[in-house]
Amino acid sequence: MKAPVLVSGIVLLALLGGAGGYLGGQRFDGRVTAGGYAGPLPADAATSPPPGPTPSGTPSVPLIRKTPEPNPLEALVSTKIDFEVRNFTVSGEVAGEVKLGLRIPAGWRFTPSKDKPSEVRFVDPSGERAVRVESALNPDKSVKQAMEDVLANVQSSQPYQNYVQTLFQGAGQVKDDDGKLRNVATLVYTYIPGATTRYVIVRFVATGDGDLATISMSVTGLPKEQKALERILAEATASVRIRD
């Protein structure tokens, strides 16, 4: 079996030309819960604005931020999601081929990345939600450092008009399917790449004994689906494996 490998950089989850990532004003308290979270994700991101400067900065020439339109799509319901195990292979210049497996919502379409052989996506039938999984990169960063690098990327890459709102940032531990603790770091944000607001959760996972990030994943959907997206993230985090 190949040694676990880090994700040294993350391509933000793209849906319909959008990007995915997150920042936060809250922090994990390091607790392990039955749901697989290292502390609570924000219960109501809209009423919990993060401290500090606006992530995307204030332009020298005033610009108008987008006003999101309601998305008419029926929201995912956490308790009604069926999961299935999906196995696949990614590759990178340093690690070569890496075989992975994890639980994903049943029926979501497997979509390899055209530009990054280290990354795949699982997209729901509507095209509005997706899970991105990446591995097979150089293992040289802790989960926390990898998350902080993504945060900086999110802050610098999104235009002011897309109104990035950072909701959560933290590191802690969760239990995998075997009851073993895993170090993770998580980032949550919303932004408006098109007409409607997107809700994005990015997580780095250390599948080895230390805290080096070996897997990165993103879950993207609608703000009204927060609970369902958190469950998808928990299932993926607990089940992801680097296979022989």
N, C-alpha and C positions, 0 to 999 in steps of 0.2 A: 504494500500500500504506500502511495506517495505521501510525503509529509504534508500536513496542512499548510496552506499558503494564504498569505494576507491579501487583502484588497487595499492597495496603496492609494487608490483613487477611485472615485465613484462617478459614473455617468448618471445623472439624475433621470429618474424614470420618465420616459416620454410617452405621452398619450395624445394622439391627434396633434403632434407638434409641440406639446407642452413639456415642462421639465418637472422634476420632483425632488424634494428635500425637506429639511426643517431646522428650526432654531428654537431656543427655549429660554424662558425666564424662570422656570422651575427646575428643581434637580431631584433625581432619585434619592431615596433614603437608604438604598441598599437592601431593602427587604425582599424576600422571595414570597410570591403569592401563588395560589393554586392556578391562577390564570396564566402564569408564566411571565409576569411583568416584574421588573426590578423597581417596584414602586409605582404609584398611580400615574397614568397619563392624565392630562387635564380633563376634568369633568365637563367644563364648558369653556372651550378655547375663546369663544367670542367675548366672554366677560372677564377673561384673564389676560389682559395685554401684557407683554413682557416688558421689563425695564430696559433702560438704555436707549441708544439711538436707533432710528429706523434702519432695518437691515439694508435696504437698497439705497440708502443715502438721500440727501436732499439736493436736487439739481440746482445749478447756479441760475438757470432760467426756469421759472416755475412751470411745472407740467401738471396735467390733470390726471389723477389716478382713475383707473377704471371703476365703474359701478357695476357690480356683478348682476347678471340676470338670474332669476330662479331656474333651476334645472328641473324639468318636469318628470325626469326618470324616477320610477318608484324606487325607494331606498331599499338597500339590502337589509335583511333582518338577521341579526347575529345567530339566533337560535334555529334558523331555517337553512343554514348553509351546510351542505354535505361536502365532505373532504375525501380525497383519494391520494394515494402515494404515487408520485411521479419520479421516475429515474431518468437521468440525462447526463451528458458529458460536456464539459467545457474545456478550454485549453488556453495556455499562456506561454509566452516565450521562455519564462524561467521554469515553470513547473511542468510544462508539457500537458498531457491530458489528465483531467481530474474528474472522477465519477462522483456524482452527487445524487441524493435522493431526499425528498421532503414531502410533506402534505400540503396540497393545494386544493382550493375549491373545485369540486368535480365539474367537468365540462369546460373549464377555461382552456383556451387554445394555446398550445406550446408554440412560441415564436422565437427562434434563435436570432441573435443580433447580427445584422449584416456587417457591421463595422467592428464588433468586438467579440471574438470567439470565446472570451472569458465570461460572457454574459448571455442570459436567456430571459425571456418574459413569458408570463402566462396571462392571457388577456380574456376578459369575460365576453360573452356574446354581444353585449351592447357596445363594446369598445371603450367604455367609460371608466372601467376599473382594471387594474393589472397588478401583478406581483413581478418584480424584477429580482433576479438572483445572480450574483457574480462571485467568482472565485478564481483560482489559478494565477494569482499575481504574487509579487514579491512579499514575503512575510517580514516586514520591517517596522510595523507600527502597531501600537496598542489600539484597542478598540476605541478608547477615548481620543487619542490623537487622530485616528482616521476620521472620527466623527467631527472633530474640530476643523479638520481640513475641509470637509464637505460643507460645514457651516460657512466658512470663509468663502467658498466657491459660490454657494447660494447667494450670499450677500452681495457679491461682486458681479454675478452673471445675469441676474434678473433686472430688466429695466424698471425704472421708478414707477411707470404706469401699471405694472403688473401687481403692485401692492403686496409685496411679501410681508406676511405677518408671522413672526416666530412665536411658537407656542410652548415648546418644551425642549429641554436639553438635559441629558443625564446619563450616568453610568452606574451599573450595579451587576447583580447576578440573577439568573433565572435557572430553573430546573429543566433538564432535557427529559426525554421519554423514559430514561433509565433512572431518573432521580438524581443525576449528577449535576452539580452547579456549573453553569457556564457564565463567563464574563461577557457582558454586552454593553453597548453604548447606543443610545437612541436619540433621534432628532425628529421633531415634528413641526410642520409649518403649513400655512395656506398661502395661495397666490392665485392670480387671475390671468392665466396665459391666453385665454380666449374670451368668451362671453360669460362663463360661469366660474365660480370659485372651485379650486381643487384642494383636497385635503391629502397631505402626504406624510407618511411615516418612513423614516430611513433608520435601519438598524445594522450595526456591525456586531458579529458574533465570533467569539473565540471557541472553536471546537476542540482545541488542544487543552493541555493542562494549565497554560499560562493565560496571559491577556492579549496575545498577539491576534489581530483580526485575521480570520481565515475565510470568512464569508461576509458579504454585504448583501442586504436585501432592501427593497423599497415596496411599500404598499400604497397605492394611490386610488382615490375615489372621490366621493362627495362629502362635504362637511356633515351632512345629515346622516351619514353612514359611519360615524366615528366608532361606535361600539362594534359593528361588524368588521371594520378594518382592523381594529385592535385584536379581535379574535383570530382573524386570518394571520396577523403578525405572530401571535402567540403560538398558533399551530405550526407555522413555518419555523419559528425559532426553536421550539422543543424537538421537532422531528428532523431537522436538516442533518444530514450525515455525509461525510466523505467516505465513499465505499471503496472496497478492494477492487 
